[in-house]
Every structure is written in C-alpha cells, then in structure tokens.
C-alpha cells in the first residue's frame, strides 16, 4: 500500500526537529473524523449547462449566495481555474470548493468527569463516553472532550489550534472508546505520523444488523462524500482508499457482534462499510435503520483497544476499555434471548 507524505520521524527528538522545521503532519482522518475544509466535486452528464453557483448549492451544504461569495473570493475553481458564478458546467468538470476555517473562540475549561486510562508527560489516553463531542463545533460550543481536557490536564499540544488542543484523532459523538491525546507538540507530531502510516492500531466492537455468512472478511471499498447528501459519506468509485477487516465475535441470529480492525481511517468508515455490505450498525440513524428492538440509541460502536508506540520511549503500548453500559446491556438482552 502506498503512503502519502514523507518519512515519519522515528523518535521523540526527531519529531521535535521536524516540528521546529514546520513539517507538521495533518490530523488523522479517523473513523469518525468530522468536517472538511476542501470539497471535490465532478460534474456529470445531468449537470451539463447548470450554473456553477447552483451546482455548488445542490451538492454541498452551502446556500447559493454563500457559494457566490466563495466564487468571488477565488475559493472555488473549475479544472484548476477561477470561474464566475454564471459559468455553465460541462460534463467532467472538476470543481474544488475550499471552505473557510470556522472562527475560533476562547475554549473554557469545564469540570466534566473524564475517564483517563493513562497519562504521562507526553500523552494521555482517554476513554470517551457516548454522547460527548470531541471538540467545539457549530451546535456544540462547550461540554466537549476538549473542555474537559483543559480542566483535567495541565499541558496540551498546540498543533491543533485553539479549538483542538491535544487532539490527534477523533471519534464520533455517539461512538465510545479510546483515543490518544498529545500533551506537547513533539508528541503530537510523532503520533500524527504514526496514524498517517497506520502504525497506530485500533480495534472496535460493532453490533450489526443481520447474520453474517462468513466468520471473517474484509471490505475494500473507496469512501468519499455522498454525491447528493453532503452530510453523509458513501462508497464512491474514485474515492479515498478504505479498508476494514472484520471478524465475528458472537452471533445472535438477527444481529452479529464483530471485532473490527481499521487498516485505513476514513470518516465514518466502519459505519459506511457495514451499511455497504447490508449489515448496518444497530442504532445507526444515518446509515442504518436507527430503530431497533434493543432500545439502543446511536450506533453500537466502541473503540475497545488502542495500540501505539510511545513518542519518547519507543515502547509499544496497548490500552483497552470495557464496553459502556448501554452496549453491555444490549448484549445481555441478546444473550438472554438465546437461552
């Protein structure tokens, strides 16, 4: 598998040297990565003749007037060139939309209970509860993991900016489990490089609809933004490589518990891949049916195991987190049905 970008730093000191040279790695586009600053669109035959601003409004969450402002600012290009809002699209046109970064606001430390699985001078490993957003965003200005981290930890890396201090990778609001936080910039730089080359290993438990015919398998299907619903991801030809390995952990007839390993980390990867093979996650109201007989709210997905190399010592470390009570209760109900 090819890996984009240059060689990653191998030690804490090398990471510091890279950081001082401004060679900062981007955020890991993890399973529940949120948002994007760049949208890539391709005009199809049905789009021929449409105005550029109308096409943008149809295929993104932007209004037509917002699209016009971005076009005037030169933030939208067609085949690499700036065009006017009235430009008439041709089949095959490649449209790039660069979204402005959200205005950053002061993040207030909040005394929110936090399950810190491990911490030292360089990293902290957190077991995030269901329902907690990782960092402030529109609609979630506070009460986030970042607010809690700023209260409980004295140091956090600054690479992620004011909104995302210490955040190297993210998991979705309704997904529980482990994520690593960097307490200084050298550690952040190192861990981001490890994530980029898939050296950080993550194992999830996922409760899926239906009975899997096989005991294990792999879903290798590219993922990109949904062509018509920009709030969703989808398997899209030409999208970014996405590989998910799964193994059956327990069968319940109409539902199956999987152990899932991510080879890549795309937005909503497990949720999208399971829906793609017609086994959506129980409780997933975006890619699945949402309603279920277990009363499970939100997708049944838990980041149970995290394996990483310590940025300073080079030690290989492994962390585990038990299933949250809502997930454990759902499994108890399913096991009771089998008896």
Secondary structure, 3 states (H helix, E strand, C coil): CCCCCCCCCCCHHHHHHHHHCCCCCCCCCCCCCCCCCEEEEECCHHHCCCEHHHHHHHHCCCCHHHHHHHHHCCCEEECCEECCCCCECCCCCEEEEECCCCCCCCCCCCCCCCCEEEECCCEEEEEECCCCCCCCECCECCCCHHHHHHHHCCCCCCCCCCCCCCECCCCCCCCEEEEEEECCHHHHHHHHHHHHCCCCEEEEEEEEECCCCCCEEEEECCEEECCCCCCCEEECCCCECCEEEEEEEEECCCEEEEEEEECCCCCCHHHHHHHHCCCCECCCCCCCCCCCCCCCCCCCEEEEEEEEECCCCCCEEEEECCCCHHHHHHHHHHHHHHC
